[in-house]
Amino acid sequence: MKNTRILAALLAAAAVTSCLTGCGDKKKSSMPLYAETPASNQAEGYNSADYASKLAEQVNAAEVSEGDLDLGSVNGELVSPEEGAADYKLGDYRVSSSGVKLYYDEAEFPQELVLTFEKYFESLQNGDYSTYYKTLFPEYVTEMEATLTAKEGHTLKDSFVNQCTRVADITQGDFKVTRIKLEKPVPREDGQDDAQSYFDMLNGYFEKDYYSVAREQSENLIPAIFYVMGETSQGQEIVILHDCKIVFAVKEGKYYTFG
C-alpha cells in the first residue's frame, strides 16, 4: 500500500471525482435505486422520514434466507492507478466480483473478512435485511434483539432501517458503494487493547462486560479502521464514512461484524 492513513487522499480524490462527474454542467443520472424503495433517489427530493418509512415496508416483509452468505470473490491482481489519475494517491487496490475497489493489506486482513465487510455495506446499500443479518455475529444478534426490545420496544429490523437511513442522510438518497479501505489501528498510547475500546459503548448499552462475552464466544477479535466511498444517485463519488472503528469476530472460519 502506498498510504497507511488515507483520509486526506480520500477527500482530495472525492473532490476531483465530483468535478469529473459533472462539475458545473451536471448530467441527469440514469442510476437506478439501489435500495428498492419508492423514496426519491434525487438529492433535491430526498426526505429522510419518507425514506425510512418506505424502506421499513420492504424490511419488515423480508425473511432471512437459508444458507451461508455468498461472499463473492476478489480478483487477486493488484491494480495500480496511473500517476495523475484521480485516485492515484489512494494506492493499489483489488476489485471484488461486485465491482467494489478494495484497499487492504492481505497480510493483515483475510479476503473473507474484507468480503464480509463489503456485504455488510452492500446490505445497507440495497436495504437487504437477510444479507445484513448474516454478517452479524450470531450471539450478538440474540443479545441485541433482547436489549432493543427491553429498552426501546424496537426490533433488529427497526435498527437496520435506522442504519440504512443514516447513510442515506449522508448521501441524500440512494447510493452505491465504490471503495472500501481497511487498515490496522494505531496502537493506543494507554496500552489498552483496540478491540476492547471498541466495546465501550456496547458494554454500556448491554449493561455488562460484553467485550469479555464476545471474546469468550469467538475465536478471535480483529480491530480495524475503515473508510467507505460511494456513488450518489446523481453520479458523484463521495466519502461516506471515514476513520471509523470496527471489530470483526472470527468463529468457525467465518467473519462477523457487531452491527
C-alpha positions, 0 to 999 in steps of 0.5 A, a space after each residue: 500500500 502506498 498510504 497507511 492513513 488515507 483520509 486526506 487522499 480520500 477527500 482530495 480524490 472525492 473532490 476531483 471525482 465530483 468535478 469529473 462527474 459533472 462539475 458545473 454542467 451536471 448530467 441527469 443520472 440514469 442510476 437506478 435505486 439501489 435500495 428498492 424503495 419508492 423514496 426519491 433517489 434525487 438529492 433535491 427530493 430526498 426526505 429522510 422520514 419518507 425514506 425510512 418509512 418506505 424502506 421499513 415496508 420492504 424490511 419488515 416483509 423480508 425473511 432471512 434466507 437459508 444458507 451461508 452468505 455468498 461472499 463473492 470473490 476478489 480478483 487477486 491482481 493488484 491494480 495500480 492507478 496511473 500517476 495523475 489519475 484521480 485516485 492515484 494517491 489512494 494506492 493499489 487496490 483489488 476489485 471484488 466480483 461486485 465491482 467494489 475497489 478494495 484497499 487492504 493489506 492481505 497480510 493483515 486482513 483475510 479476503 473473507 473478512 474484507 468480503 464480509 465487510 463489503 456485504 455488510 455495506 452492500 446490505 445497507 446499500 440495497 436495504 437487504 435485511 437477510 444479507 445484513 443479518 448474516 454478517 452479524 455475529 450470531 450471539 450478538 444478534 440474540 443479545 441485541 434483539 433482547 436489549 432493543 426490545 427491553 429498552 426501546 420496544 424496537 426490533 433488529 429490523 427497526 435498527 437496520 432501517 435506522 442504519 440504512 437511513 443514516 447513510 442515506 442522510 449522508 448521501 441524500 438518497 440512494 447510493 452505491 458503494 465504490 471503495 472500501 479501505 481497511 487498515 490496522 489501528 494505531 496502537 493506543 498510547 494507554 496500552 489498552 487493547 483496540 478491540 476492547 475500546 471498541 466495546 465501550 459503548 456496547 458494554 454500556 448499552 448491554 449493561 455488562 462486560 460484553 467485550 469479555 462475552 464476545 471474546 469468550 464466544 469467538 475465536 478471535 477479535 480483529 480491530 480495524 479502521 475503515 473508510 467507505 466511498 460511494 456513488 450518489 444517485 446523481 453520479 458523484 463519488 463521495 466519502 461516506 464514512 471515514 476513520 471509523 472503528 470496527 471489530 470483526 469476530 472470527 468463529 468457525 472460519 467465518 467473519 462477523 461484524 457487531 452491527 
